[in-house]
Amino acid sequence: MAYPIMMFDHPGWLHGRDGRTRRVLRSANAVWSVICSPAPEGGHAVDMVRLAGDDNGAPIVDTVDPKILIGDATVCGPLRADGPIARVRTSDVWEALGTAITRQVIKAATARDNYRRFCEAHGQRYDTAAGPAWLFPTPDVILELPDQSFDALRMRFFRGGLRAAAEAALTAADGWAEMTGEQLVDAVQSVRRIGPWTAGATVADVTNDYSLYPFADLAVRTWARKLAPSVHWPETEPEFGRTWQAMAGTQLSEWTLLTLAWGVRHAIGVAL
C-alpha cells in the first residue's frame, strides 16, 4: 500500500543503504516487520509481514493531511507545503513506554543511539526482507539485567525508570491496552519515576493523538520558531503551551504532529 511521506521519528526505525526503512513491532500476540520503500510516484510503499505469532491485526498507519489546517497562515502555510504525513503507531504500550523513558532529558540523536545499542544487546532480533531489526527488550529481560548491563550501554540514568515501568507492565499491560488515551496518560503517570512528559510521549506514540503529547516541550518550541520565525513565541514552556493550544484550537494533535515531522525532516533531510 502506498502512503505519503512517512514520519520516521521512532528510534526503532533503521535506514538501509538501499533507501528502505525497516522496523519490527509487537502487536498483541504477534511480531510484524514494517518496511517502507520510496515510491516512484512519491511517498512510500509500506509492506507489513507477520514474522511470528497470531494474525491478529497489522500495525496501524495514520495519515494527517495539512490541507485541513485552519488558523495562522504563517504556521499552516509551510506545513501545507510539505504535504501529508503518515505515521505508524507503536502497537505495544510497554515498548512505547520504554522508548519514552530512554528519551528523557537527552538530545534526540543520543537517545536514538542509546536505544539502538540497548535493543541490539538485549532485544530479540528478527530478520526482515530489508535487513535485521530488533525489538525493545521485554519487561522480564529488563528486570533480569544487572546494573552493569545498563551502565555499559550508557543507560545508567534510565535503569530505575525502566525497572519500575517493567514491574508495572507485568501486572498492568492488559489493562493498559483497553484504556482510552486520556486514561492511559493517567495510568502510566502512576508508575514510579514516570512524569507527564514520558506519559504523554508514550500515549502519543501508541495512539497518534498528539493532543496528548507534551506539546510545549523543547522539540515543539524549537521547530515552531524555525517554522514561523516572524511569530512572537513566548519564551517559557507554560506560556508557549498556552499560546500553541490557543492557536491550534481543535487541531492541537494535527498542528503538533505535523510541526514535529516538519522540524525533523527540515533539520536533517528526512523525517527520522
DRENPA-3360 file (N, C-alpha, C; in nm, 2 decimals, always signed):
BEGIN
1 = MAYPIMMF = +0.08/-0.12/+0.00/+0.00/+0.00/+0.00/+0.09/+0.12/+0.00 ~ +0.05/+0.23/-0.08/+0.13/+0.35/-0.08/+0.08/+0.45/+0.01 ~ +0.17/+0.52/+0.08/+0.14/+0.63/+0.17/+0.22/+0.75/+0.14 ~ +0.18/+0.87/+0.19/+0.26/+0.99/+0.17/+0.39/+0.98/+0.25 ~ +0.46/+1.09/+0.27/+0.58/+1.09/+0.34/+0.56/+1.04/+0.48 ~ +0.65/+0.94/+0.52/+0.64/+0.87/+0.65/+0.71/+0.96/+0.75 ~ +0.66/+0.95/+0.87/+0.73/+1.02/+0.99/+0.81/+0.91/+1.06 ~ +0.94/+0.90/+1.04/+1.02/+0.80/+1.10/+1.09/+0.86/+1.23;
9 = DHPGWLHG = +1.00/+0.90/+1.32/+1.05/+0.97/+1.44/+1.09/+0.87/+1.55 ~ +1.04/+0.74/+1.55/+1.07/+0.65/+1.65/+1.21/+0.59/+1.63 ~ +1.29/+0.58/+1.74/+1.43/+0.53/+1.72/+1.44/+0.39/+1.67 ~ +1.33/+0.31/+1.67/+1.34/+0.18/+1.62/+1.35/+0.16/+1.47 ~ +1.32/+0.27/+1.40/+1.34/+0.27/+1.25/+1.48/+0.27/+1.21 ~ +1.51/+0.17/+1.12/+1.65/+0.16/+1.07/+1.65/+0.18/+0.92 ~ +1.75/+0.26/+0.88/+1.75/+0.31/+0.74/+1.86/+0.23/+0.67 ~ +1.83/+0.17/+0.56/+1.92/+0.09/+0.48/+1.98/+0.17/+0.37;
17 = RDGRTRRV = +2.09/+0.13/+0.32/+2.16/+0.20/+0.21/+2.08/+0.19/+0.08 ~ +1.98/+0.10/+0.07/+1.90/+0.09/-0.05/+1.78/+0.18/-0.05 ~ +1.77/+0.27/+0.06/+1.66/+0.36/+0.07/+1.54/+0.31/+0.14 ~ +1.54/+0.18/+0.18/+1.43/+0.13/+0.25/+1.45/+0.15/+0.40 ~ +1.34/+0.17/+0.47/+1.34/+0.19/+0.62/+1.26/+0.08/+0.68 ~ +1.32/+0.02/+0.79/+1.26/-0.10/+0.84/+1.24/-0.09/+1.00 ~ +1.14/-0.17/+1.05/+1.12/-0.17/+1.19/+1.04/-0.30/+1.22 ~ +1.06/-0.35/+1.34/+0.98/-0.46/+1.38/+0.90/-0.41/+1.50;
25 = LRSANAVW = +0.77/-0.46/+1.51/+0.68/-0.41/+1.61/+0.60/-0.53/+1.67 ~ +0.58/-0.53/+1.80/+0.49/-0.62/+1.87/+0.35/-0.57/+1.84 ~ +0.25/-0.66/+1.82/+0.11/-0.63/+1.81/+0.04/-0.74/+1.88 ~ +0.00/-0.72/+2.01/-0.06/-0.82/+2.09/+0.02/-0.94/+2.09 ~ -0.03/-1.05/+2.03/+0.04/-1.18/+2.03/+0.12/-1.20/+1.90 ~ +0.16/-1.10/+1.83/+0.23/-1.12/+1.71/+0.35/-1.02/+1.70 ~ +0.44/-1.05/+1.60/+0.55/-0.96/+1.57/+0.54/-0.93/+1.42 ~ +0.55/-0.81/+1.38/+0.54/-0.77/+1.24/+0.67/-0.69/+1.20;
33 = SVICSPAP = +0.70/-0.71/+1.07/+0.80/-0.62/+1.01/+0.73/-0.52/+0.93 ~ +0.78/-0.40/+0.93/+0.72/-0.29/+0.85/+0.84/-0.23/+0.77 ~ +0.82/-0.24/+0.64/+0.93/-0.19/+0.55/+0.87/-0.08/+0.46 ~ +0.93/+0.03/+0.47/+0.89/+0.15/+0.39/+0.99/+0.18/+0.28 ~ +0.94/+0.18/+0.15/+1.03/+0.20/+0.04/+0.98/+0.32/-0.04 ~ +1.07/+0.41/-0.08/+1.03/+0.52/-0.16/+0.96/+0.48/-0.28 ~ +0.84/+0.54/-0.31/+0.76/+0.50/-0.42/+0.79/+0.60/-0.54 ~ +0.79/+0.54/-0.66/+0.83/+0.63/-0.78/+0.74/+0.75/-0.79;
41 = EGGHAVDM = +0.61/+0.74/-0.76/+0.52/+0.85/-0.77/+0.52/+0.94/-0.65 ~ +0.61/+0.91/-0.56/+0.63/+0.99/-0.43/+0.57/+0.92/-0.32 ~ +0.61/+0.96/-0.20/+0.56/+0.89/-0.08/+0.63/+0.76/-0.06 ~ +0.57/+0.67/+0.01/+0.63/+0.54/+0.04/+0.53/+0.43/+0.02 ~ +0.59/+0.32/-0.03/+0.52/+0.19/-0.03/+0.55/+0.12/+0.10 ~ +0.45/+0.08/+0.17/+0.46/+0.02/+0.30/+0.42/-0.13/+0.30 ~ +0.51/-0.21/+0.33/+0.49/-0.36/+0.33/+0.50/-0.41/+0.47 ~ +0.39/-0.48/+0.52/+0.38/-0.54/+0.65/+0.38/-0.69/+0.64;
49 = VRLAGDDN = +0.46/-0.76/+0.71/+0.47/-0.90/+0.71/+0.47/-0.95/+0.86 ~ +0.38/-1.05/+0.88/+0.38/-1.11/+1.02/+0.50/-1.21/+1.03 ~ +0.58/-1.19/+1.13/+0.70/-1.27/+1.14/+0.68/-1.38/+1.25 ~ +0.59/-1.36/+1.34/+0.57/-1.45/+1.45/+0.43/-1.43/+1.51 ~ +0.38/-1.53/+1.57/+0.25/-1.52/+1.65/+0.13/-1.53/+1.56 ~ +0.02/-1.48/+1.62/-0.12/-1.49/+1.56/-0.14/-1.38/+1.47 ~ -0.22/-1.40/+1.37/-0.26/-1.30/+1.27/-0.37/-1.21/+1.33 ~ -0.34/-1.12/+1.42/-0.44/-1.05/+1.50/-0.45/-0.90/+1.46;
57 = GAPIVDTV = -0.41/-0.87/+1.34/-0.42/-0.73/+1.30/-0.28/-0.67/+1.29 ~ -0.26/-0.61/+1.17/-0.13/-0.55/+1.15/-0.12/-0.41/+1.22 ~ +0.00/-0.36/+1.24/+0.02/-0.22/+1.29/-0.06/-0.12/+1.21 ~ -0.11/-0.02/+1.28/-0.19/+0.09/+1.22/-0.11/+0.20/+1.17 ~ -0.14/+0.25/+1.05/-0.08/+0.37/+1.00/-0.19/+0.48/+0.99 ~ -0.16/+0.59/+1.04/-0.25/+0.71/+1.03/-0.19/+0.81/+0.94 ~ -0.27/+0.88/+0.86/-0.23/+0.99/+0.77/-0.29/+1.12/+0.82 ~ -0.21/+1.22/+0.82/-0.26/+1.36/+0.85/-0.23/+1.45/+0.74;
65 = DPKILIGD = -0.33/+1.51/+0.68/-0.32/+1.59/+0.56/-0.33/+1.74/+0.61 ~ -0.22/+1.82/+0.59/-0.22/+1.95/+0.63/-0.32/+2.04/+0.56 ~ -0.38/+1.99/+0.45/-0.49/+2.07/+0.38/-0.60/+2.11/+0.48 ~ -0.62/+2.03/+0.58/-0.73/+2.05/+0.67/-0.71/+2.16/+0.77 ~ -0.58/+2.21/+0.78/-0.54/+2.30/+0.88/-0.61/+2.44/+0.86 ~ -0.65/+2.49/+0.98/-0.71/+2.63/+0.98/-0.63/+2.71/+1.08 ~ -0.63/+2.84/+1.07/-0.55/+2.92/+1.16/-0.45/+3.00/+1.10 ~ -0.35/+3.04/+1.18/-0.24/+3.13/+1.14/-0.17/+3.08/+1.01;
73 = ATVCGPLR = -0.18/+3.16/+0.90/-0.11/+3.11/+0.78/+0.04/+3.11/+0.79 ~ +0.09/+3.18/+0.88/+0.24/+3.18/+0.90/+0.29/+3.04/+0.94 ~ +0.21/+2.97/+1.02/+0.24/+2.84/+1.07/+0.18/+2.74/+0.97 ~ +0.06/+2.75/+0.93/-0.01/+2.65/+0.85/+0.05/+2.64/+0.71 ~ +0.10/+2.76/+0.65/+0.14/+2.76/+0.51/+0.26/+2.66/+0.49 ~ +0.37/+2.67/+0.57/+0.48/+2.58/+0.55/+0.44/+2.43/+0.57 ~ +0.35/+2.41/+0.66/+0.30/+2.27/+0.69/+0.23/+2.22/+0.57 ~ +0.14/+2.30/+0.51/+0.06/+2.26/+0.39/+0.16/+2.23/+0.28;
81 = ADGPIARV = +0.26/+2.31/+0.26/+0.36/+2.30/+0.15/+0.43/+2.16/+0.15 ~ +0.45/+2.11/+0.27/+0.51/+1.98/+0.28/+0.43/+1.86/+0.25 ~ +0.30/+1.88/+0.25/+0.21/+1.77/+0.22/+0.17/+1.68/+0.33 ~ +0.09/+1.57/+0.30/+0.05/+1.48/+0.41/+0.17/+1.40/+0.47 ~ +0.15/+1.36/+0.60/+0.24/+1.28/+0.67/+0.17/+1.15/+0.72 ~ +0.24/+1.04/+0.71/+0.19/+0.92/+0.76/+0.28/+0.87/+0.88 ~ +0.22/+0.81/+0.98/+0.30/+0.76/+1.09/+0.24/+0.63/+1.14 ~ +0.33/+0.54/+1.17/+0.30/+0.40/+1.22/+0.29/+0.41/+1.37;
89 = RTSDVWEA = +0.18/+0.37/+1.42/+0.16/+0.36/+1.57/+0.25/+0.25/+1.62 ~ +0.30/+0.27/+1.74/+0.37/+0.17/+1.82/+0.26/+0.09/+1.88 ~ +0.24/-0.04/+1.85/+0.13/-0.12/+1.89/+0.13/-0.16/+2.04 ~ +0.25/-0.17/+2.10/+0.27/-0.22/+2.23/+0.30/-0.11/+2.33 ~ +0.21/-0.10/+2.43/+0.23/+0.01/+2.53/+0.36/+0.00/+2.60 ~ +0.40/-0.12/+2.64/+0.53/-0.14/+2.70/+0.64/-0.08/+2.62 ~ +0.65/-0.12/+2.49/+0.75/-0.07/+2.41/+0.75/+0.09/+2.40 ~ +0.63/+0.14/+2.39/+0.62/+0.29/+2.38/+0.67/+0.35/+2.51;
97 = LGTAITRQ = +0.64/+0.29/+2.62/+0.68/+0.35/+2.75/+0.83/+0.34/+2.77 ~ +0.88/+0.22/+2.74/+1.03/+0.20/+2.75/+1.10/+0.30/+2.66 ~ +1.05/+0.32/+2.54/+1.12/+0.41/+2.45/+1.11/+0.55/+2.50 ~ +1.00/+0.59/+2.55/+0.99/+0.73/+2.60/+1.08/+0.75/+2.72 ~ +1.10/+0.65/+2.80/+1.19/+0.66/+2.92/+1.34/+0.69/+2.87 ~ +1.38/+0.62/+2.76/+1.51/+0.63/+2.71/+1.53/+0.77/+2.64 ~ +1.43/+0.84/+2.62/+1.44/+0.97/+2.55/+1.44/+1.09/+2.65 ~ +1.43/+1.06/+2.78/+1.42/+1.16/+2.88/+1.55/+1.24/+2.89;
105 = VIKAATAR = +1.53/+1.38/+2.89/+1.63/+1.48/+2.92/+1.76/+1.47/+2.84 ~ +1.76/+1.40/+2.73/+1.88/+1.40/+2.65/+1.85/+1.43/+2.50 ~ +1.95/+1.47/+2.42/+1.93/+1.50/+2.28/+1.88/+1.38/+2.21 ~ +1.80/+1.41/+2.10/+1.73/+1.31/+2.03/+1.83/+1.21/+1.96 ~ +1.94/+1.26/+1.91/+2.04/+1.18/+1.84/+2.11/+1.08/+1.94 ~ +2.14/+1.13/+2.06/+2.20/+1.05/+2.17/+2.10/+0.94/+2.21 ~ +1.97/+0.98/+2.23/+1.87/+0.89/+2.27/+1.85/+0.78/+2.17 ~ +1.86/+0.81/+2.04/+1.84/+0.72/+1.93/+1.96/+0.62/+1.93;
113 = DNYRRFCE = +2.08/+0.67/+1.95/+2.20/+0.58/+1.96/+2.19/+0.48/+2.08 ~ +2.16/+0.54/+2.19/+2.14/+0.46/+2.31/+2.04/+0.35/+2.30 ~ +1.92/+0.39/+2.25/+1.81/+0.30/+2.23/+1.85/+0.18/+2.14 ~ +1.92/+0.21/+2.03/+1.95/+0.11/+1.93/+2.06/+0.01/+1.99 ~ +2.16/+0.06/+2.06/+2.26/-0.02/+2.12/+2.19/-0.12/+2.22 ~ +2.10/-0.06/+2.30/+2.03/-0.14/+2.40/+1.95/-0.25/+2.34 ~ +1.87/-0.22/+2.24/+1.79/-0.32/+2.17/+1.88/-0.43/+2.11 ~ +1.99/-0.39/+2.04/+2.08/-0.49/+1.98/+2.14/-0.58/+2.09;
121 = AHGQRYDT = +2.16/-0.53/+2.21/+2.23/-0.61/+2.31/+2.13/-0.70/+2.38 ~ +2.01/-0.65/+2.40/+1.91/-0.72/+2.49/+1.78/-0.75/+2.43 ~ +1.75/-0.70/+2.31/+1.62/-0.72/+2.25/+1.63/-0.84/+2.15 ~ +1.51/-0.89/+2.11/+1.51/-1.00/+2.02/+1.53/-0.95/+1.88 ~ +1.62/-1.02/+1.81/+1.64/-0.99/+1.67/+1.55/-1.06/+1.57 ~ +1.51/-0.99/+1.47/+1.43/-1.06/+1.36/+1.49/-1.02/+1.23 ~ +1.50/-1.11/+1.14/+1.55/-1.08/+1.00/+1.43/-1.05/+0.91 ~ +1.44/-0.93/+0.85/+1.33/-0.88/+0.76/+1.39/-0.88/+0.62;
129 = AAGPAWLF = +1.30/-0.86/+0.53/+1.34/-0.85/+0.39/+1.43/-0.74/+0.36 ~ +1.44/-0.64/+0.45/+1.53/-0.53/+0.43/+1.65/-0.53/+0.52 ~ +1.67/-0.64/+0.60/+1.78/-0.65/+0.69/+1.73/-0.67/+0.83 ~ +1.82/-0.70/+0.93/+1.78/-0.73/+1.06/+1.73/-0.61/+1.14 ~ +1.64/-0.63/+1.24/+1.59/-0.53/+1.32/+1.56/-0.59/+1.46 ~ +1.55/-0.51/+1.56/+1.54/-0.56/+1.70/+1.42/-0.50/+1.77 ~ +1.36/-0.58/+1.85/+1.25/-0.53/+1.94/+1.31/-0.47/+2.06 ~ +1.24/-0.38/+2.13/+1.28/-0.34/+2.26/+1.28/-0.45/+2.36;
137 = PTPDVILE = +1.37/-0.46/+2.45/+1.37/-0.57/+2.55/+1.24/-0.58/+2.63 ~ +1.20/-0.71/+2.65/+1.07/-0.73/+2.73/+1.09/-0.69/+2.87 ~ +0.98/-0.67/+2.95/+0.99/-0.64/+3.09/+1.07/-0.74/+3.17 ~ +1.05/-0.87/+3.14/+1.12/-0.98/+3.21/+1.27/-0.96/+3.19 ~ +1.31/-0.93/+3.07/+1.46/-0.91/+3.04/+1.51/-0.79/+3.12 ~ +1.44/-0.68/+3.12/+1.48/-0.56/+3.19/+1.50/-0.59/+3.33 ~ +1.41/-0.67/+3.40/+1.42/-0.69/+3.54/+1.54/-0.79/+3.57 ~ +1.58/-0.87/+3.47/+1.69/-0.96/+3.50/+1.83/-0.90/+3.48;
145 = LPDQSFDA = +1.83/-0.78/+3.42/+1.96/-0.72/+3.39/+2.03/-0.66/+3.51 ~ +2.16/-0.69/+3.53/+2.23/-0.63/+3.65/+2.26/-0.48/+3.61 ~ +2.30/-0.41/+3.72/+2.33/-0.27/+3.70/+2.44/-0.25/+3.59 ~ +2.54/-0.34/+3.58/+2.65/-0.32/+3.49/+2.60/-0.33/+3.34 ~ +2.49/-0.40/+3.32/+2.44/-0.41/+3.18/+2.39/-0.27/+3.13 ~ +2.32/-0.20/+3.22/+2.28/-0.07/+3.19/+2.40/+0.03/+3.18 ~ +2.49/+0.02/+3.27/+2.60/+0.12/+3.28/+2.69/+0.10/+3.15 ~ +2.71/-0.02/+3.11/+2.80/-0.04/+2.99/+2.74/+0.02/+2.86;
153 = LRMRFFRG = +2.61/+0.04/+2.86/+2.54/+0.09/+2.74/+2.50/+0.23/+2.76 ~ +2.55/+0.30/+2.86/+2.52/+0.44/+2.89/+2.37/+0.46/+2.92 ~ +2.32/+0.36/+2.99/+2.18/+0.36/+3.03/+2.16/+0.37/+3.18 ~ +2.26/+0.41/+3.25/+2.25/+0.41/+3.40/+2.14/+0.51/+3.44 ~ +2.13/+0.62/+3.38/+2.03/+0.72/+3.42/+1.89/+0.66/+3.41 ~ +1.87/+0.57/+3.32/+1.73/+0.52/+3.29/+1.70/+0.39/+3.36 ~ +1.79/+0.33/+3.42/+1.76/+0.19/+3.47/+1.65/+0.19/+3.58 ~ +1.65/+0.29/+3.67/+1.54/+0.29/+3.77/+1.41/+0.31/+3.70;
161 = GLRAAAEA = +1.39/+0.40/+3.61/+1.26/+0.42/+3.54/+1.22/+0.29/+3.46 ~ +1.32/+0.23/+3.39/+1.29/+0.11/+3.31/+1.25/+0.00/+3.40 ~ +1.31/-0.02/+3.52/+1.28/-0.13/+3.61/+1.14/-0.10/+3.67 ~ +1.11/+0.02/+3.71/+0.98/+0.05/+3.76/+0.87/+0.03/+3.66 ~ +0.89/+0.07/+3.53/+0.80/+0.05/+3.43/+0.78/-0.10/+3.39 ~ +0.89/-0.17/+3.40/+0.88/-0.31/+3.37/+0.80/-0.39/+3.47 ~ +0.82/-0.35/+3.60/+0.74/-0.41/+3.70/+0.59/-0.38/+3.68 ~ +0.56/-0.26/+3.65/+0.42/-0.22/+3.63/+0.36/-0.29/+3.51;
169 = ALTAADGW = +0.44/-0.30/+3.40/+0.39/-0.36/+3.28/+0.35/-0.51/+3.30 ~ +0.43/-0.58/+3.38/+0.40/-0.72/+3.40/+0.26/-0.74/+3.46 ~ +0.21/-0.65/+3.54/+0.08/-0.66/+3.60/-0.03/-0.58/+3.54 ~ +0.01/-0.47/+3.47/-0.10/-0.38/+3.42/-0.11/-0.37/+3.27 ~ -0.02/-0.44/+3.19/-0.02/-0.42/+3.05/-0.15/-0.46/+2.98 ~ -0.22/-0.56/+3.03/-0.35/-0.60/+2.96/-0.45/-0.49/+2.99 ~ -0.45/-0.43/+3.10/-0.54/-0.32/+3.13/-0.51/-0.20/+3.05 ~ -0.38/-0.17/+3.04/-0.34/-0.05/+2.96/-0.39/-0.06/+2.81;
177 = AEMTGEQL = -0.39/-0.18/+2.76/-0.43/-0.20/+2.62/-0.58/-0.17/+2.60 ~ -0.66/-0.17/+2.70/-0.80/-0.14/+2.69/-0.84/+0.00/+2.72 ~ -0.74/+0.08/+2.76/-0.78/+0.22/+2.80/-0.78/+0.32/+2.69 ~ -0.86/+0.43/+2.71/-0.85/+0.54/+2.62/-0.72/+0.61/+2.64 ~ -0.69/+0.70/+2.54/-0.57/+0.78/+2.55/-0.56/+0.86/+2.68 ~ -0.66/+0.92/+2.72/-0.66/+1.00/+2.84/-0.65/+0.92/+2.96 ~ -0.71/+0.80/+2.97/-0.70/+0.71/+3.08/-0.56/+0.66/+3.09 ~ -0.50/+0.63/+2.97/-0.36/+0.57/+2.97/-0.26/+0.67/+3.02;
185 = VDAVQSVR = -0.28/+0.80/+2.99/-0.19/+0.90/+3.04/-0.18/+0.90/+3.19 ~ -0.30/+0.90/+3.25/-0.31/+0.89/+3.40/-0.25/+0.77/+3.46 ~ -0.28/+0.65/+3.39/-0.24/+0.52/+3.44/-0.08/+0.52/+3.44 ~ -0.03/+0.56/+3.33/+0.12/+0.55/+3.32/+0.19/+0.64/+3.41 ~ +0.13/+0.76/+3.44/+0.19/+0.85/+3.53/+0.19/+0.80/+3.68 ~ +0.10/+0.70/+3.70/+0.10/+0.64/+3.84/+0.22/+0.55/+3.86 ~ +0.30/+0.52/+3.76/+0.42/+0.44/+3.78/+0.53/+0.52/+3.83 ~ +0.60/+0.47/+3.93/+0.71/+0.54/+3.99/+0.81/+0.58/+3.89;
193 = RIGPWTAG = +0.86/+0.70/+3.90/+0.96/+0.77/+3.81/+0.90/+0.81/+3.67 ~ +0.77/+0.80/+3.65/+0.72/+0.84/+3.52/+0.64/+0.97/+3.54 ~ +0.68/+1.07/+3.47/+0.62/+1.20/+3.48/+0.53/+1.24/+3.36 ~ +0.48/+1.36/+3.36/+0.39/+1.40/+3.25/+0.45/+1.39/+3.11 ~ +0.58/+1.43/+3.09/+0.64/+1.42/+2.96/+0.64/+1.28/+2.91 ~ +0.69/+1.19/+2.99/+0.71/+1.05/+2.95/+0.57/+0.99/+2.92 ~ +0.47/+1.02/+3.01/+0.34/+0.96/+2.99/+0.28/+1.01/+2.86 ~ +0.29/+1.14/+2.83/+0.23/+1.20/+2.71/+0.30/+1.15/+2.59;
201 = ATVADVTN = +0.43/+1.14/+2.59/+0.50/+1.09/+2.47/+0.47/+0.94/+2.45 ~ +0.45/+0.86/+2.55/+0.41/+0.72/+2.54/+0.28/+0.71/+2.47 ~ +0.18/+0.78/+2.52/+0.04/+0.77/+2.47/+0.03/+0.82/+2.32 ~ +0.10/+0.93/+2.29/+0.10/+0.98/+2.16/+0.16/+0.88/+2.06 ~ +0.26/+0.81/+2.10/+0.33/+0.70/+2.02/+0.23/+0.59/+1.99 ~ +0.15/+0.55/+2.09/+0.06/+0.44/+2.08/-0.07/+0.48/+2.00 ~ -0.12/+0.60/+2.01/-0.24/+0.64/+1.96/-0.23/+0.73/+1.84 ~ -0.12/+0.80/+1.82/-0.10/+0.91/+1.72/-0.19/+1.02/+1.75;
209 = DYSLYPFA = -0.24/+1.04/+1.87/-0.31/+1.15/+1.91/-0.21/+1.25/+1.98 ~ -0.17/+1.35/+1.91/-0.06/+1.44/+1.96/-0.12/+1.55/+2.04 ~ -0.25/+1.55/+2.06/-0.30/+1.64/+2.16/-0.26/+1.60/+2.30 ~ -0.22/+1.47/+2.31/-0.18/+1.41/+2.44/-0.03/+1.42/+2.46 ~ +0.04/+1.46/+2.35/+0.19/+1.47/+2.36/+0.22/+1.60/+2.44 ~ +0.34/+1.60/+2.51/+0.38/+1.73/+2.58/+0.41/+1.84/+2.48 ~ +0.30/+1.90/+2.43/+0.32/+1.99/+2.31/+0.39/+2.12/+2.34 ~ +0.43/+2.15/+2.46/+0.51/+2.26/+2.48/+0.66/+2.23/+2.51;
217 = DLAVRTWA = +0.70/+2.11/+2.48/+0.83/+2.07/+2.51/+0.93/+2.13/+2.41 ~ +1.06/+2.11/+2.44/+1.16/+2.18/+2.37/+1.16/+2.15/+2.22 ~ +1.12/+2.03/+2.18/+1.12/+2.00/+2.03/+1.01/+2.08/+1.96 ~ +0.89/+2.09/+2.02/+0.79/+2.17/+1.95/+0.82/+2.31/+1.95 ~ +0.88/+2.37/+2.06/+0.91/+2.51/+2.07/+1.02/+2.54/+1.97 ~ +1.12/+2.45/+1.95/+1.23/+2.47/+1.86/+1.18/+2.48/+1.72 ~ +1.10/+2.38/+1.68/+1.05/+2.37/+1.54/+0.95/+2.48/+1.51 ~ +0.87/+2.52/+1.61/+0.77/+2.63/+1.58/+0.85/+2.76/+1.55;
225 = RKLAPSVH = +0.95/+2.78/+1.62/+1.03/+2.91/+1.60/+1.10/+2.90/+1.46 ~ +1.15/+2.79/+1.42/+1.21/+2.78/+1.29/+1.10/+2.78/+1.18 ~ +0.99/+2.72/+1.20/+0.88/+2.71/+1.11/+0.82/+2.85/+1.08 ~ +0.80/+2.93/+1.19/+0.74/+3.06/+1.17/+0.82/+3.16/+1.26 ~ +0.93/+3.20/+1.21/+1.02/+3.29/+1.29/+0.96/+3.43/+1.31 ~ +0.86/+3.47/+1.23/+0.81/+3.60/+1.24/+0.70/+3.61/+1.36 ~ +0.66/+3.49/+1.41/+0.57/+3.49/+1.52/+0.64/+3.52/+1.65 ~ +0.59/+3.60/+1.74/+0.65/+3.63/+1.87/+0.61/+3.52/+1.96;
233 = WPETEPEF = +0.69/+3.41/+1.97/+0.67/+3.30/+2.05/+0.71/+3.32/+2.19 ~ +0.63/+3.29/+2.29/+0.67/+3.31/+2.43/+0.79/+3.22/+2.46 ~ +0.87/+3.27/+2.56/+1.00/+3.20/+2.59/+0.98/+3.09/+2.68 ~ +0.89/+3.10/+2.78/+0.87/+2.99/+2.88/+0.78/+2.88/+2.83 ~ +0.81/+2.76/+2.88/+0.73/+2.65/+2.84/+0.58/+2.66/+2.87 ~ +0.54/+2.71/+2.99/+0.39/+2.72/+3.02/+0.33/+2.83/+2.93 ~ +0.39/+2.94/+2.90/+0.34/+3.04/+2.82/+0.33/+2.99/+2.67 ~ +0.43/+2.93/+2.63/+0.43/+2.87/+2.49/+0.31/+2.77/+2.48;
241 = GRTWQAMA = +0.30/+2.69/+2.58/+0.19/+2.59/+2.57/+0.05/+2.65/+2.56 ~ +0.03/+2.75/+2.64/-0.10/+2.82/+2.63/-0.12/+2.89/+2.49 ~ -0.01/+2.95/+2.44/-0.02/+3.01/+2.31/-0.05/+2.91/+2.20 ~ +0.03/+2.80/+2.20/+0.02/+2.69/+2.10/-0.12/+2.63/+2.10 ~ -0.17/+2.61/+2.22/-0.30/+2.55/+2.23/-0.41/+2.64/+2.18 ~ -0.40/+2.77/+2.21/-0.50/+2.86/+2.16/-0.49/+2.88/+2.01 ~ -0.37/+2.88/+1.95/-0.36/+2.89/+1.81/-0.41/+2.77/+1.74 ~ -0.38/+2.65/+1.79/-0.42/+2.52/+1.73/-0.57/+2.49/+1.74;
249 = GTQLSEWT = -0.63/+2.54/+1.85/-0.77/+2.51/+1.88/-0.80/+2.36/+1.88 ~ -0.90/+2.32/+1.80/-0.94/+2.18/+1.80/-0.84/+2.09/+1.72 ~ -0.74/+2.16/+1.66/-0.65/+2.08/+1.57/-0.51/+2.07/+1.64 ~ -0.51/+2.06/+1.77/-0.39/+2.05/+1.85/-0.31/+1.93/+1.81 ~ -0.37/+1.82/+1.79/-0.30/+1.70/+1.75/-0.23/+1.72/+1.62 ~ -0.31/+1.77/+1.52/-0.25/+1.78/+1.38/-0.14/+1.89/+1.38 ~ -0.16/+2.00/+1.45/-0.05/+2.10/+1.45/+0.08/+2.05/+1.51 ~ +0.06/+1.97/+1.62/+0.18/+1.92/+1.69/+0.25/+1.82/+1.61;
257 = LLTLAWGV = +0.18/+1.72/+1.56/+0.24/+1.61/+1.48/+0.31/+1.66/+1.36 ~ +0.24/+1.75/+1.28/+0.29/+1.80/+1.16/+0.41/+1.89/+1.18 ~ +0.41/+1.96/+1.29/+0.53/+2.05/+1.32/+0.65/+1.97/+1.36 ~ +0.63/+1.86/+1.44/+0.74/+1.77/+1.47/+0.80/+1.71/+1.35 ~ +0.71/+1.66/+1.26/+0.76/+1.60/+1.13/+0.83/+1.70/+1.05 ~ +0.78/+1.82/+1.04/+0.84/+1.93/+0.96/+0.98/+1.95/+1.01 ~ +0.99/+1.96/+1.14/+1.12/+2.00/+1.20/+1.23/+1.90/+1.18 ~ +1.20/+1.77/+1.20/+1.30/+1.67/+1.18/+1.34/+1.66/+1.04;
265 = RHAIGVAL = +1.24/+1.66/+0.95/+1.28/+1.65/+0.81/+1.36/+1.77/+0.76 ~ +1.32/+1.89/+0.80/+1.40/+2.00/+0.75/+1.53/+2.02/+0.82 ~ +1.55/+1.96/+0.94/+1.67/+1.97/+1.01/+1.78/+1.87/+0.95 ~ +1.74/+1.75/+0.91/+1.84/+1.66/+0.86/+1.80/+1.60/+0.73 ~ +1.69/+1.64/+0.67/+1.66/+1.60/+0.53/+1.57/+1.48/+0.52 ~ +1.54/+1.42/+0.63/+1.44/+1.30/+0.63/+1.37/+1.30/+0.76 ~ +1.24/+1.25/+0.75/+1.16/+1.25/+0.88/+1.20/+1.13/+0.96 ~ +1.31/+1.15/+1.04/+1.36/+1.05/+1.13/+1.29/+1.06/+1.26;
% end
